[in-house]
Amino acid sequence: MFNNIDTNKILQLFIYNPRDPLLFSSGFFIFIFFFFLLFLWFVRNNKNIRVGYILIFSLFYYYKVSGMFFLLLAGAAVFNFFMGKLIAFFEYGWKRRIVLIFSVLVNIAVLFYFKYTNFFIEVYNGIQNSAVEFVDIIVPIGISFYTFKSLSYLFDLYLEKIEPEKNLFNFSLYVCFFPNLLAGPIDRAEKFLPQIKEKLFISKEDIGKGLFLIMSGIIKKLIIADYISLNFVDRVMDEPLRFTGVENLFATYGYALQIYCDFSGYSDIAIGLALLMGFKLMDNFNNPYKATSVADFWRRWHISLSSWLLDYIFKPLQMSWRNLRIVGNASAVIVTFVICGFWHGANWTFIIWGLIHGLFMAFSMFTKTPRTWIQRKLHLENTKLLKVVQVFITFNLVALSWVFFRSVTFQSALDVFSQMYYFFHPEVFVQFVQGYPAISAMIIISLILQFLPYKVEEKTIQLITDTPLVGKAIMLTLVIWIATQVRSSDLQPFIYFQF
């Protein structure tokens, strides 16, 4: 029976392969996660073994997606743990501040080396008209996320919001916890570390919600995001001049839905996996395309990042420039969102994308009084009509700004807008729907799903919760099978892995 088993192939499954990283959306991951959970259940009452087991699995998972960079991750955890102890040791004065500055600079230096070295070489070459060669650097997946997790711990320690973690393995699990390691949510130590020390408890409701989120994430990623991307968005965005204005507009809307389904799909799976392990991660999305303003959008989109930027960048800048009043607030917003754009990637298009969002919000600040006056005069304040108009305008502003986020070059983004402006023919709408029936249906259905009442989600979670274990397994298997049948190529990495 066992003579036909190819042990070499089995071993290869556990060795890093850059062409085949271990993705949450893969059947193999779901398979090994099931056995991971089984053993976790057996060691649930021994806190030290449980923490060590999850930590080892987390490092193994990172090895499977990023190779030997798991050593860098482990090193970051150890370094920041001891820097935290030093910050706590020096209760007051300049020594405490020096330790914080040193630890922050080391974290930022590592991040900048891997992520921004070639960007600054390009800038230097442009300014000096020189030809310094680019460095062959591979960016470790998730480095921006686990760096920000570590920094938030150090900042909160310095500000005395939290007590220092005394156990290296507990802190390492916070930094390395595999569900949110690669693309968030960027959880805070004050919320996560206490959960490690609690007795493992997984309720029936946690299992139901966890499975719902995992299935929701798989559907969003494999059935919606990847399908729209591979069958339409990538073709148009890569060569916008070959397509009409209508096609470029639909590709813009398509990408807005793609990035939402891709990123929120990852977050759903991450939060769902954590729930099945007895951990509660923070929510990362709250129907962002229902937002009535760009500021409201950022309260709903990538919530863990926006709250991080609010606490550690915007508020300190706001306090420093408080004497400038609204000008100071607007300037703080613009600087914060330029940093947000730069955090996303070493490309001018990301910086422009961040700047655009900062300018949108600054404009909103300056025009708040006249806008409120007009709304009152027209008796539109707090009306459904006003909300519909605000949602429509906000969605279009956000969708159009995504063009810079998606484009590799500034010129490519301009080409998209150029096609929409000069070659936009409304009569092509009918031809588009006829030529891309599946894409049209997918975009329309995805937009409708954005506005479903929350009660629909609650009832679905309750249905899964009340379903027997065998039924739950059948549901999950069916979703995975449908997703694999729909996908039109190999598994695509999550978009935010590049950040």
BAZAMAR-261929 format. One record per residue (C-alpha): residue number from 1; residue in one letter; chain; x, y, z. Coordinates in pm, 1 decimal, always signed. Example, Ala and Ser with C-alpha at 12.3 -4.5 7.8 and 13.67 -1.06 7.14 Angstrom:
<pts>
- 1;a;A;+1230.0;-450.0;+780.0;
- 2;s;A;+1367.0;-106.0;+714.0;
</pts>
This chain:
<pts>
- 1;m;A;+0.0;+0.0;+0.0;
- 2;f;A;+275.6;+242.7;+97.0;
- 3;n;A;+515.9;+130.8;-176.5;
- 4;n;A;+350.0;+361.8;-429.1;
- 5;i;A;+389.0;+672.6;-211.3;
- 6;d;A;+650.3;+911.9;-347.1;
- 7;t;A;+815.9;+1032.8;-26.1;
- 8;n;A;+1027.5;+1282.0;-220.9;
- 9;k;A;+715.3;+1460.2;-346.0;
- 10;i;A;+574.1;+1469.1;+4.9;
- 11;l;A;+897.1;+1620.2;+139.1;
- 12;q;A;+892.1;+1881.4;-138.0;
- 13;l;A;+558.1;+2004.2;-4.0;
- 14;f;A;+735.8;+2114.6;+313.4;
- 15;i;A;+1031.8;+2282.9;+141.4;
- 16;y;A;+1026.1;+2645.5;+25.8;
- 17;n;A;+946.4;+2685.4;-342.3;
- 18;p;A;+945.7;+3047.8;-467.7;
- 19;r;A;+718.8;+2946.1;-756.4;
- 20;d;A;+465.4;+2784.4;-526.2;
- 21;p;A;+429.1;+2974.2;-195.9;
- 22;l;A;+186.5;+2840.0;+62.0;
- 23;l;A;-123.5;+3058.9;+23.6;
- 24;f;A;-426.4;+3068.2;+253.5;
- 25;s;A;-648.3;+3019.7;-50.7;
- 26;s;A;-485.8;+2686.8;-144.7;
- 27;g;A;-637.0;+2347.6;-68.3;
- 28;f;A;-302.5;+2223.7;+67.4;
- 29;f;A;-296.9;+2498.8;+329.9;
- 30;i;A;-651.4;+2415.0;+443.4;
- 31;f;A;-542.9;+2049.5;+464.3;
- 32;i;A;-236.7;+2107.6;+685.7;
- 33;f;A;-421.3;+2370.1;+891.2;
- 34;f;A;-680.1;+2105.4;+979.2;
- 35;f;A;-409.6;+1879.0;+1126.4;
- 36;f;A;-246.9;+2180.8;+1291.6;
- 37;l;A;-577.2;+2249.8;+1469.5;
- 38;l;A;-611.5;+1887.5;+1580.4;
- 39;f;A;-277.2;+1893.0;+1762.1;
- 40;l;A;-348.0;+2242.9;+1898.2;
- 41;w;A;-660.3;+2102.4;+2060.4;
- 42;f;A;-456.8;+1830.7;+2234.0;
- 43;v;A;-210.7;+2083.5;+2383.5;
- 44;r;A;-471.4;+2351.4;+2458.7;
- 45;n;A;-432.7;+2324.6;+2837.0;
- 46;n;A;-52.6;+2361.1;+2839.6;
- 47;k;A;+12.8;+2728.1;+2771.0;
- 48;n;A;+389.2;+2698.8;+2711.0;
- 49;i;A;+358.7;+2408.1;+2466.1;
- 50;r;A;+67.2;+2581.0;+2292.4;
- 51;v;A;+261.5;+2905.8;+2244.2;
- 52;g;A;+573.1;+2721.3;+2127.4;
- 53;y;A;+370.0;+2508.0;+1887.1;
- 54;i;A;+191.8;+2804.8;+1725.6;
- 55;l;A;+520.6;+2997.6;+1707.7;
- 56;i;A;+701.9;+2709.7;+1533.8;
- 57;f;A;+415.0;+2666.3;+1288.0;
- 58;s;A;+413.6;+3043.1;+1222.0;
- 59;l;A;+785.5;+3041.8;+1143.0;
- 60;f;A;+737.7;+2733.0;+923.8;
- 61;y;A;+456.0;+2907.7;+738.6;
- 62;y;A;+673.0;+3216.0;+681.4;
- 63;y;A;+953.1;+2989.0;+559.4;
- 64;k;A;+709.9;+2837.5;+307.2;
- 65;v;A;+621.3;+3180.1;+165.0;
- 66;s;A;+950.7;+3365.4;+205.2;
- 67;g;A;+1232.2;+3112.3;+238.9;
- 68;m;A;+1525.2;+3191.9;+465.2;
- 69;f;A;+1380.3;+3533.0;+545.1;
- 70;f;A;+1210.2;+3356.8;+836.5;
- 71;l;A;+1544.0;+3413.5;+1014.5;
- 72;l;A;+1505.2;+3789.1;+958.6;
- 73;l;A;+1155.2;+3770.5;+1107.3;
- 74;a;A;+1280.0;+3577.5;+1410.3;
- 75;g;A;+1566.2;+3825.0;+1448.6;
- 76;a;A;+1323.4;+4118.6;+1438.3;
- 77;a;A;+1116.2;+3960.2;+1714.9;
- 78;v;A;+1419.9;+3900.3;+1938.8;
- 79;f;A;+1566.5;+4247.6;+1874.4;
- 80;n;A;+1243.1;+4432.7;+1950.0;
- 81;f;A;+1176.5;+4222.5;+2259.0;
- 82;f;A;+1506.9;+4326.8;+2415.5;
- 83;m;A;+1469.8;+4686.6;+2299.3;
- 84;g;A;+1133.4;+4688.6;+2474.3;
- 85;k;A;+1294.2;+4562.6;+2795.1;
- 86;l;A;+1555.5;+4839.7;+2772.2;
- 87;i;A;+1290.5;+5108.0;+2720.2;
- 88;a;A;+1108.3;+4979.1;+3028.4;
- 89;f;A;+1435.0;+4961.5;+3227.6;
- 90;f;A;+1505.9;+5332.3;+3178.9;
- 91;e;A;+1191.7;+5477.2;+3333.4;
- 92;y;A;+1264.2;+5843.6;+3254.1;
- 93;g;A;+1508.3;+6072.8;+3079.2;
- 94;w;A;+1729.4;+6084.8;+2774.9;
- 95;k;A;+1850.5;+5722.3;+2797.1;
- 96;r;A;+1494.8;+5596.6;+2749.7;
- 97;r;A;+1452.6;+5828.7;+2450.6;
- 98;i;A;+1785.4;+5720.3;+2299.2;
- 99;v;A;+1685.5;+5352.3;+2319.7;
- 100;l;A;+1354.0;+5427.2;+2147.6;
- 101;i;A;+1522.3;+5629.5;+1871.8;
- 102;f;A;+1786.6;+5360.7;+1817.9;
- 103;s;A;+1532.0;+5077.4;+1800.9;
- 104;v;A;+1306.2;+5272.2;+1563.3;
- 105;l;A;+1600.2;+5361.5;+1338.5;
- 106;v;A;+1712.9;+4997.2;+1319.1;
- 107;n;A;+1361.5;+4881.3;+1227.0;
- 108;i;A;+1323.3;+5155.1;+966.2;
- 109;a;A;+1675.0;+5093.8;+829.6;
- 110;v;A;+1602.5;+4724.4;+769.7;
- 111;l;A;+1269.1;+4809.4;+606.5;
- 112;f;A;+1428.7;+5079.4;+389.6;
- 113;y;A;+1716.9;+4857.0;+281.8;
- 114;f;A;+1494.6;+4582.9;+147.3;
- 115;k;A;+1209.9;+4795.6;+18.9;
- 116;y;A;+1346.5;+5135.1;-82.2;
- 117;t;A;+1717.2;+5100.4;-173.0;
- 118;n;A;+1656.2;+5087.2;-547.9;
- 119;f;A;+1398.4;+5366.4;-527.6;
- 120;f;A;+1654.8;+5601.8;-375.1;
- 121;i;A;+1917.5;+5488.5;-626.4;
- 122;e;A;+1671.7;+5580.4;-902.6;
- 123;v;A;+1608.3;+5921.3;-742.1;
- 124;y;A;+1983.0;+5979.5;-698.3;
- 125;n;A;+2052.6;+5886.5;-1060.5;
- 126;g;A;+1780.9;+6123.5;-1175.2;
- 127;i;A;+1913.7;+6416.4;-970.4;
- 128;q;A;+2284.3;+6359.9;-1036.9;
- 129;n;A;+2241.1;+6228.9;-1391.6;
- 130;s;A;+2453.6;+5931.8;-1284.2;
- 131;a;A;+2431.8;+5559.3;-1351.0;
- 132;v;A;+2459.6;+5387.4;-1014.0;
- 133;e;A;+2356.8;+5025.2;-1064.1;
- 134;f;A;+2049.3;+4888.7;-892.4;
- 135;v;A;+2096.2;+4632.1;-616.7;
- 136;d;A;+1952.2;+4284.3;-661.2;
- 137;i;A;+1727.1;+4271.0;-355.0;
- 138;i;A;+1432.8;+4043.1;-280.9;
- 139;v;A;+1175.3;+4210.7;-57.5;
- 140;p;A;+1067.6;+3981.1;+230.0;
- 141;i;A;+690.6;+3931.1;+216.1;
- 142;g;A;+506.8;+4114.2;+492.9;
- 143;i;A;+808.0;+4313.2;+617.2;
- 144;s;A;+606.2;+4637.2;+627.0;
- 145;f;A;+338.0;+4471.4;+838.6;
- 146;y;A;+553.1;+4304.6;+1102.0;
- 147;t;A;+775.3;+4614.3;+1121.7;
- 148;f;A;+471.4;+4830.5;+1201.4;
- 149;k;A;+354.9;+4574.5;+1460.3;
- 150;s;A;+694.3;+4593.0;+1630.5;
- 151;l;A;+704.6;+4972.9;+1616.9;
- 152;s;A;+358.9;+5006.3;+1771.8;
- 153;y;A;+477.9;+4792.2;+2064.8;
- 154;l;A;+785.2;+5011.8;+2116.7;
- 155;f;A;+584.9;+5335.8;+2088.8;
- 156;d;A;+318.2;+5214.3;+2332.2;
- 157;l;A;+587.4;+5104.5;+2578.3;
- 158;y;A;+757.3;+5442.6;+2559.0;
- 159;l;A;+424.7;+5622.8;+2608.5;
- 160;e;A;+349.6;+5387.6;+2901.5;
- 161;k;A;+27.3;+5263.4;+2743.7;
- 162;i;A;+132.4;+4902.3;+2804.4;
- 163;e;A;+359.9;+4701.4;+3032.2;
- 164;p;A;+666.7;+4530.6;+2878.8;
- 165;e;A;+620.7;+4165.6;+2783.0;
- 166;k;A;+846.2;+3951.8;+3001.2;
- 167;n;A;+832.5;+3633.1;+2795.3;
- 168;l;A;+1032.0;+3622.7;+2469.4;
- 169;f;A;+814.4;+3348.5;+2320.6;
- 170;n;A;+491.6;+3538.7;+2390.7;
- 171;f;A;+629.6;+3848.8;+2221.7;
- 172;s;A;+768.1;+3646.6;+1930.6;
- 173;l;A;+424.6;+3494.3;+1876.3;
- 174;y;A;+275.7;+3845.5;+1865.3;
- 175;v;A;+521.4;+3947.8;+1591.9;
- 176;c;A;+520.7;+3616.9;+1400.1;
- 177;f;A;+155.8;+3505.0;+1436.7;
- 178;f;A;+97.7;+3358.7;+1091.7;
- 179;p;A;-266.8;+3454.0;+1015.6;
- 180;n;A;-195.4;+3829.3;+1013.6;
- 181;l;A;+178.2;+3812.1;+942.5;
- 182;l;A;+182.3;+3879.1;+568.1;
- 183;a;A;-89.3;+4140.3;+514.0;
- 184;g;A;-244.8;+4232.0;+845.2;
- 185;p;A;-452.9;+4325.1;+1029.0;
- 186;i;A;-175.7;+4512.6;+1213.6;
- 187;d;A;-289.6;+4418.9;+1563.4;
- 188;r;A;-168.3;+4603.2;+1872.0;
- 189;a;A;+23.5;+4429.7;+2148.5;
- 190;e;A;-218.1;+4556.7;+2415.0;
- 191;k;A;-500.3;+4357.1;+2252.0;
- 192;f;A;-307.8;+4048.9;+2137.0;
- 193;l;A;-60.9;+3967.4;+2416.2;
- 194;p;A;-327.2;+3921.7;+2689.0;
- 195;q;A;-500.8;+3662.2;+2468.9;
- 196;i;A;-184.8;+3447.9;+2467.9;
- 197;k;A;-195.8;+3422.5;+2846.6;
- 198;e;A;-563.9;+3334.3;+2867.1;
- 199;k;A;-691.7;+2978.9;+2871.3;
- 200;l;A;-773.4;+2862.0;+2519.1;
- 201;f;A;-1148.1;+2880.4;+2463.8;
- 202;i;A;-1321.7;+2846.4;+2128.9;
- 203;s;A;-1697.2;+2890.4;+2136.9;
- 204;k;A;-1951.3;+2745.8;+1897.1;
- 205;e;A;-2007.0;+3101.1;+1769.9;
- 206;d;A;-1632.1;+3148.8;+1710.2;
- 207;i;A;-1624.4;+2835.1;+1494.5;
- 208;g;A;-1929.5;+2947.6;+1296.3;
- 209;k;A;-1795.7;+3298.2;+1239.0;
- 210;g;A;-1444.7;+3170.7;+1166.7;
- 211;l;A;-1565.9;+2929.2;+898.4;
- 212;f;A;-1791.2;+3197.0;+749.1;
- 213;l;A;-1497.7;+3438.4;+721.1;
- 214;i;A;-1269.6;+3173.8;+568.4;
- 215;m;A;-1532.9;+3081.5;+307.7;
- 216;s;A;-1610.3;+3448.6;+245.3;
- 217;g;A;-1240.2;+3521.6;+195.4;
- 218;i;A;-1194.0;+3232.2;-47.8;
- 219;i;A;-1496.6;+3345.9;-252.2;
- 220;k;A;-1377.3;+3707.6;-257.3;
- 221;k;A;-1023.8;+3613.3;-358.0;
- 222;l;A;-1060.2;+3320.5;-599.2;
- 223;i;A;-1405.8;+3371.0;-747.1;
- 224;i;A;-1423.3;+3751.6;-768.7;
- 225;a;A;-1081.2;+3920.4;-740.2;
- 226;d;A;-872.6;+3674.2;-942.1;
- 227;y;A;-1140.0;+3628.6;-1208.8;
- 228;i;A;-1186.0;+4003.0;-1266.6;
- 229;s;A;-810.4;+4056.5;-1262.7;
- 230;l;A;-702.3;+3779.9;-1500.0;
- 231;n;A;-991.3;+3809.6;-1744.7;
- 232;f;A;-1018.6;+4185.6;-1776.7;
- 233;v;A;-849.6;+4434.0;-1542.3;
- 234;d;A;-487.7;+4327.3;-1604.3;
- 235;r;A;-532.5;+4334.3;-1982.4;
- 236;v;A;-665.4;+4690.6;-1980.5;
- 237;m;A;-443.8;+4837.9;-1708.7;
- 238;d;A;-125.9;+4690.9;-1858.3;
- 239;e;A;-198.3;+4842.8;-2201.8;
- 240;p;A;-469.4;+5110.2;-2159.2;
- 241;l;A;-411.3;+5269.0;-2501.5;
- 242;r;A;-538.5;+4954.3;-2673.1;
- 243;f;A;-882.3;+4990.8;-2513.7;
- 244;t;A;-1169.6;+5238.4;-2531.1;
- 245;g;A;-1262.1;+5490.6;-2264.8;
- 246;v;A;-1555.4;+5274.2;-2153.4;
- 247;e;A;-1328.4;+4971.1;-2112.5;
- 248;n;A;-1079.0;+5178.8;-1914.0;
- 249;l;A;-1360.5;+5306.7;-1691.6;
- 250;f;A;-1489.3;+4954.8;-1627.4;
- 251;a;A;-1132.9;+4837.6;-1561.9;
- 252;t;A;-1102.7;+5117.4;-1305.1;
- 253;y;A;-1423.4;+5007.8;-1133.4;
- 254;g;A;-1312.8;+4646.7;-1171.5;
- 255;y;A;-981.5;+4715.6;-999.5;
- 256;a;A;-1159.8;+4896.5;-715.4;
- 257;l;A;-1360.2;+4579.6;-657.4;
- 258;q;A;-1061.8;+4351.7;-720.0;
- 259;i;A;-838.5;+4514.4;-459.7;
- 260;y;A;-1121.7;+4522.2;-207.3;
- 261;c;A;-1210.8;+4155.5;-258.3;
- 262;d;A;-842.7;+4054.5;-267.2;
- 263;f;A;-735.8;+4243.4;+44.6;
- 264;s;A;-1052.2;+4203.2;+252.2;
- 265;g;A;-1053.8;+3838.6;+140.5;
- 266;y;A;-711.2;+3791.5;+299.9;
- 267;s;A;-824.8;+3974.0;+614.8;
- 268;d;A;-1138.7;+3759.5;+635.8;
- 269;i;A;-935.2;+3439.2;+610.7;
- 270;a;A;-676.7;+3567.1;+862.0;
- 271;i;A;-941.2;+3666.0;+1117.4;
- 272;g;A;-1128.1;+3339.5;+1056.5;
- 273;l;A;-817.3;+3124.3;+1103.9;
- 274;a;A;-732.7;+3313.3;+1423.4;
- 275;l;A;-1085.0;+3258.4;+1559.8;
- 276;l;A;-1049.3;+2882.6;+1507.1;
- 277;m;A;-726.5;+2904.8;+1711.6;
- 278;g;A;-888.8;+3100.8;+1995.0;
- 279;f;A;-758.0;+3447.5;+1900.1;
- 280;k;A;-960.8;+3755.8;+1811.8;
- 281;l;A;-793.0;+3992.0;+1563.9;
- 282;m;A;-921.4;+4341.7;+1496.4;
- 283;d;A;-1160.7;+4402.4;+1207.8;
- 284;n;A;-986.3;+4548.1;+903.8;
- 285;f;A;-1278.4;+4642.7;+677.9;
- 286;n;A;-1627.4;+4780.1;+730.2;
- 287;n;A;-1800.2;+4816.3;+392.4;
- 288;p;A;-1556.8;+5086.2;+268.8;
- 289;y;A;-1748.0;+5157.2;-52.1;
- 290;k;A;-2047.1;+5265.3;+157.5;
- 291;a;A;-1837.8;+5559.6;+278.5;
- 292;t;A;-1989.8;+5907.3;+248.7;
- 293;s;A;-1652.1;+6086.1;+234.8;
- 294;v;A;-1285.5;+6003.3;+183.0;
- 295;a;A;-1229.6;+6045.2;+558.9;
- 296;d;A;-1514.7;+5799.9;+619.2;
- 297;f;A;-1357.2;+5564.8;+364.3;
- 298;w;A;-1038.3;+5551.0;+571.8;
- 299;r;A;-1240.3;+5473.9;+884.0;
- 300;r;A;-1367.6;+5167.6;+696.3;
- 301;w;A;-1068.3;+5064.5;+477.2;
- 302;h;A;-756.9;+4890.7;+614.8;
- 303;i;A;-867.6;+4999.6;+960.5;
- 304;s;A;-557.8;+4863.8;+1133.7;
- 305;l;A;-324.9;+5073.1;+914.4;
- 306;s;A;-536.5;+5389.4;+924.8;
- 307;s;A;-558.5;+5369.7;+1306.4;
- 308;w;A;-178.9;+5311.0;+1321.4;
- 309;l;A;-116.1;+5619.0;+1107.5;
- 310;l;A;-366.4;+5818.5;+1313.9;
- 311;d;A;-203.9;+5731.7;+1647.5;
- 312;y;A;+165.5;+5743.3;+1560.1;
- 313;i;A;+192.8;+5997.0;+1277.3;
- 314;f;A;-113.6;+6220.5;+1241.5;
- 315;k;A;-176.5;+6296.1;+1610.6;
- 316;p;A;+188.4;+6388.6;+1689.2;
- 317;l;A;+198.3;+6612.0;+1378.8;
- 318;q;A;-137.9;+6763.5;+1470.2;
- 319;m;A;-11.0;+6846.3;+1819.4;
- 320;s;A;+310.5;+6996.6;+1680.4;
- 321;w;A;+118.7;+7217.5;+1435.9;
- 322;r;A;-185.0;+7290.5;+1654.4;
- 323;n;A;-115.0;+7665.2;+1652.0;
- 324;l;A;-175.8;+7664.6;+1275.2;
- 325;r;A;-531.6;+7539.0;+1336.3;
- 326;i;A;-702.4;+7411.6;+1021.4;
- 327;v;A;-388.6;+7466.1;+811.9;
- 328;g;A;-194.6;+7256.0;+1062.3;
- 329;n;A;-457.7;+6981.1;+1055.9;
- 330;a;A;-468.3;+6979.6;+675.9;
- 331;s;A;-88.2;+6971.3;+653.7;
- 332;a;A;-73.8;+6683.9;+903.7;
- 333;v;A;-328.1;+6489.2;+697.1;
- 334;i;A;-135.5;+6543.3;+372.7;
- 335;v;A;+199.0;+6439.6;+525.8;
- 336;t;A;+36.9;+6134.1;+687.8;
- 337;f;A;-109.8;+6013.8;+359.7;
- 338;v;A;+209.6;+6073.8;+164.0;
- 339;i;A;+378.6;+5846.6;+420.5;
- 340;c;A;+88.3;+5603.5;+378.1;
- 341;g;A;+149.7;+5594.8;+3.5;
- 342;f;A;+524.6;+5549.9;+50.3;
- 343;w;A;+463.3;+5266.8;+299.0;
- 344;h;A;+270.6;+5082.5;+28.7;
- 345;g;A;+554.0;+5078.6;-219.8;
- 346;a;A;+875.9;+5226.9;-355.5;
- 347;n;A;+716.9;+5393.7;-654.8;
- 348;w;A;+608.3;+5749.7;-731.0;
- 349;t;A;+262.3;+5621.6;-822.4;
- 350;f;A;+202.5;+5510.5;-461.7;
- 351;i;A;+321.8;+5846.6;-329.7;
- 352;i;A;+88.7;+6027.8;-572.3;
- 353;w;A;-198.0;+5800.7;-465.5;
- 354;g;A;-133.5;+5888.0;-100.1;
- 355;l;A;-99.9;+6258.4;-182.5;
- 356;i;A;-434.1;+6253.3;-367.9;
- 357;h;A;-611.6;+6108.0;-64.0;
- 358;g;A;-443.8;+6364.3;+160.0;
- 359;l;A;-554.7;+6647.0;-70.5;
- 360;f;A;-910.4;+6509.5;-83.2;
- 361;m;A;-928.6;+6516.8;+295.8;
- 362;a;A;-763.7;+6858.5;+324.4;
- 363;f;A;-1011.7;+6998.7;+70.2;
- 364;s;A;-1295.8;+6849.9;+275.1;
- 365;m;A;-1165.7;+7026.7;+587.1;
- 366;f;A;-1148.7;+7366.1;+417.2;
- 367;t;A;-1492.7;+7336.0;+256.0;
- 368;k;A;-1682.5;+7184.3;+549.8;
- 369;t;A;-1853.2;+7510.7;+654.0;
- 370;p;A;-1978.5;+7616.3;+306.1;
- 371;r;A;-2088.3;+7259.1;+226.0;
- 372;t;A;-2289.7;+7239.0;+548.3;
- 373;w;A;-2447.3;+7579.6;+474.2;
- 374;i;A;-2550.9;+7471.0;+122.6;
- 375;q;A;-2697.9;+7144.4;+252.1;
- 376;r;A;-2909.3;+7331.3;+507.0;
- 377;k;A;-3028.7;+7586.0;+254.8;
- 378;l;A;-3136.4;+7311.2;+15.2;
- 379;h;A;-3288.5;+7107.5;+303.3;
- 380;l;A;-3063.0;+6813.1;+215.2;
- 381;e;A;-2900.5;+6766.0;+555.5;
- 382;n;A;-2933.7;+6407.4;+686.1;
- 383;t;A;-3148.2;+6301.6;+387.8;
- 384;k;A;-3120.3;+5972.5;+199.5;
- 385;l;A;-3066.9;+6162.8;-125.4;
- 386;l;A;-2763.2;+6340.5;+18.4;
- 387;k;A;-2619.7;+6011.8;+142.8;
- 388;v;A;-2665.2;+5846.7;-198.2;
- 389;v;A;-2490.7;+6139.9;-368.8;
- 390;q;A;-2207.1;+6135.8;-113.2;
- 391;v;A;-2154.8;+5759.6;-152.6;
- 392;f;A;-2155.9;+5791.6;-533.3;
- 393;i;A;-1903.3;+6077.5;-532.5;
- 394;t;A;-1677.7;+5910.2;-273.2;
- 395;f;A;-1674.1;+5577.2;-455.6;
- 396;n;A;-1577.2;+5744.6;-782.4;
- 397;l;A;-1304.5;+5955.6;-620.4;
- 398;v;A;-1157.9;+5648.1;-451.6;
- 399;a;A;-1191.8;+5431.3;-765.1;
- 400;l;A;-1021.7;+5690.7;-986.4;
- 401;s;A;-737.6;+5731.6;-736.3;
- 402;w;A;-681.2;+5353.2;-748.2;
- 403;v;A;-559.5;+5404.1;-1106.8;
- 404;f;A;-232.9;+5548.5;-970.7;
- 405;f;A;-210.1;+5267.2;-714.8;
- 406;r;A;-246.3;+5002.5;-987.7;
- 407;s;A;-27.9;+5165.9;-1253.7;
- 408;v;A;+341.3;+5080.0;-1269.1;
- 409;t;A;+432.0;+5422.6;-1409.6;
- 410;f;A;+284.5;+5771.2;-1389.9;
- 411;q;A;+248.5;+5776.2;-1769.2;
- 412;s;A;+46.2;+5455.1;-1761.8;
- 413;a;A;-199.6;+5615.2;-1519.0;
- 414;l;A;-226.4;+5921.4;-1742.9;
- 415;d;A;-298.0;+5691.4;-2038.4;
- 416;v;A;-597.3;+5544.8;-1853.0;
- 417;f;A;-740.3;+5891.0;-1785.3;
- 418;s;A;-658.7;+6003.9;-2139.3;
- 419;q;A;-857.0;+5715.7;-2288.4;
- 420;m;A;-1150.8;+5786.4;-2058.3;
- 421;y;A;-1149.8;+6154.6;-2155.8;
- 422;y;A;-1081.0;+6143.9;-2530.0;
- 423;f;A;-1222.2;+5806.1;-2633.1;
- 424;f;A;-1529.0;+5772.7;-2414.2;
- 425;h;A;-1830.7;+5676.3;-2624.2;
- 426;p;A;-2148.5;+5592.1;-2425.6;
- 427;e;A;-2279.3;+5372.0;-2706.6;
- 428;v;A;-1993.3;+5129.5;-2632.9;
- 429;f;A;-2162.5;+5037.4;-2301.8;
- 430;v;A;-2394.8;+4793.5;-2479.2;
- 431;q;A;-2104.8;+4644.3;-2675.7;
- 432;f;A;-1906.8;+4608.6;-2352.3;
- 433;v;A;-2184.8;+4416.9;-2177.2;
- 434;q;A;-2225.9;+4193.5;-2483.8;
- 435;g;A;-1850.5;+4138.0;-2518.2;
- 436;y;A;-1783.9;+4081.8;-2146.3;
- 437;p;A;-2106.3;+3932.5;-2004.7;
- 438;a;A;-1935.1;+3745.4;-1719.5;
- 439;i;A;-1718.7;+4044.2;-1621.0;
- 440;s;A;-2017.7;+4281.1;-1636.3;
- 441;a;A;-2222.8;+4046.6;-1417.8;
- 442;m;A;-1933.7;+4001.0;-1173.1;
- 443;i;A;-1881.7;+4378.1;-1135.0;
- 444;i;A;-2254.3;+4448.3;-1091.7;
- 445;i;A;-2304.6;+4162.1;-843.3;
- 446;s;A;-1995.4;+4268.5;-647.3;
- 447;l;A;-2126.4;+4624.9;-623.1;
- 448;i;A;-2467.4;+4502.7;-505.8;
- 449;l;A;-2305.7;+4280.6;-240.9;
- 450;q;A;-2138.1;+4591.1;-96.9;
- 451;f;A;-2477.0;+4725.2;+4.9;
- 452;l;A;-2641.9;+4413.8;+148.7;
- 453;p;A;-2777.3;+4468.7;+502.3;
- 454;y;A;-2551.9;+4343.4;+780.9;
- 455;k;A;-2837.9;+4118.0;+894.1;
- 456;v;A;-2772.2;+3895.6;+589.6;
- 457;e;A;-2419.6;+3829.3;+715.5;
- 458;e;A;-2543.5;+3771.2;+1071.3;
- 459;k;A;-2804.6;+3517.9;+957.3;
- 460;t;A;-2548.5;+3336.4;+739.7;
- 461;i;A;-2306.9;+3311.7;+1033.5;
- 462;q;A;-2586.5;+3180.1;+1254.4;
- 463;l;A;-2680.0;+2922.0;+990.1;
- 464;i;A;-2320.1;+2795.2;+975.6;
- 465;t;A;-2297.5;+2799.2;+1356.8;
- 466;d;A;-2610.1;+2584.2;+1390.3;
- 467;t;A;-2500.3;+2338.2;+1119.5;
- 468;p;A;-2352.3;+2006.9;+1247.0;
- 469;l;A;-1975.7;+1955.9;+1212.8;
- 470;v;A;-2012.2;+1729.3;+908.7;
- 471;g;A;-2227.5;+1993.5;+739.8;
- 472;k;A;-1965.4;+2259.9;+813.6;
- 473;a;A;-1696.5;+2042.1;+653.6;
- 474;i;A;-1914.1;+1986.2;+346.0;
- 475;m;A;-1978.7;+2362.3;+313.3;
- 476;l;A;-1607.4;+2445.5;+329.6;
- 477;t;A;-1516.3;+2166.7;+86.2;
- 478;l;A;-1786.3;+2281.6;-156.5;
- 479;v;A;-1665.4;+2643.4;-148.2;
- 480;i;A;-1304.4;+2535.0;-210.9;
- 481;w;A;-1413.5;+2305.1;-495.9;
- 482;i;A;-1623.8;+2576.5;-664.7;
- 483;a;A;-1339.8;+2827.4;-626.7;
- 484;t;A;-1087.5;+2591.2;-786.2;
- 485;q;A;-1327.3;+2520.7;-1074.4;
- 486;v;A;-1388.8;+2890.8;-1142.4;
- 487;r;A;-1026.7;+3005.3;-1132.0;
- 488;s;A;-870.6;+3036.5;-1475.9;
- 489;s;A;-501.3;+2992.2;-1387.6;
- 490;d;A;-266.6;+2903.6;-1103.0;
- 491;l;A;-330.7;+3058.5;-762.6;
- 492;q;A;-252.4;+3430.6;-763.6;
- 493;p;A;-70.0;+3588.0;-466.3;
- 494;f;A;-266.1;+3839.4;-262.1;
- 495;i;A;-203.5;+4196.2;-383.6;
- 496;y;A;-87.6;+4320.3;-43.8;
- 497;f;A;+189.1;+4057.5;-23.6;
- 498;q;A;+406.7;+4300.3;-219.9;
- 499;f;A;+383.8;+4555.3;+60.7;
</pts>
